[in-house]
């Protein structure tokens, strides 16, 4: 069982290392968005990230807690930290 968790952790780390894309928060800052425009942009970006992460988890045939954990981390990585 510990080998499974180690492989899952390695896969998540490798996936995160490959996905060095700009986060939603960084993109909003780069575009100098503020107020309602920023909120709208972040909401759409998060929605798009959710769909992308769900599709990636399904493609990888993840299920249950592994899928939920992977999707949650994927969305957090895509959105970035809020200032």
N, C-alpha and C positions, 0 to 999 in steps of 0.2 A: 504494500500500500504506500509506503514511503517513497518507493521508486516512482510510482504514479504521480505523486505530488511534486517530486523533484523534476520529472519530465514536464509536467504542466507549468511549473515555475520557469523552467528553462525556455519553454515555448513562449510564454508570456514575455519574458525578458527579450528574447530574440525578435518577437513581433514588435515590441516597443522600440527596439534599437533600429529596426528597419523603417519605422513610421516616424521619421524625423520631419514631419510636416509642420507647418505653422498651425498653432492652436487657434481656436475661435477668438479667444481673448486677445491674443497677439495680433491677429488679423484686424480686429476692431480697433485696436490702438493704432496700428499702422495706417488704417484708413481714417484715423482721427474722428471716429464716430463718438457721439455723446448722446445722453438722454434717451428719448424714445427710439431714435434710429439705432443706437447701440443695442438697446434691449431687444428690438425686433431682429437685428442681425444675429445676436447671440441665440435667440430662441430658434430661429431657422437653422442656424449652424448646429445647434444641439440636436434638433429633430433629424437633420441629415446624418449626423454622426451616429445617432441611435439606429437608424435604418441600416447604415453601413456596418456597424458593429454587430447587429443582429444577423445580418446576412453572412458576415464572416464567421460568426460562431456556428451558424447552421451549416455552412460549407465545411467547417472543420469537424462537424458531427458531434458537437458538444451538447450535453444535456444536463438538466438539473442544476446543482450548485456550481458545477464547473462552468456551465454556460452563463449563469447569472453573474458569477464573479468576473468572468472574462469580459462580458458586455459592460458591466459597471466600470471596470478599469479602462476599457477601451474608450468609453464615453468621457470619463474623467480626463484621460490623456488628450482626447481630441478637443475638448472644451478649454482646458487649461484652468489655471487658478484665476479666480476673480479678485480684482484689486480691492 
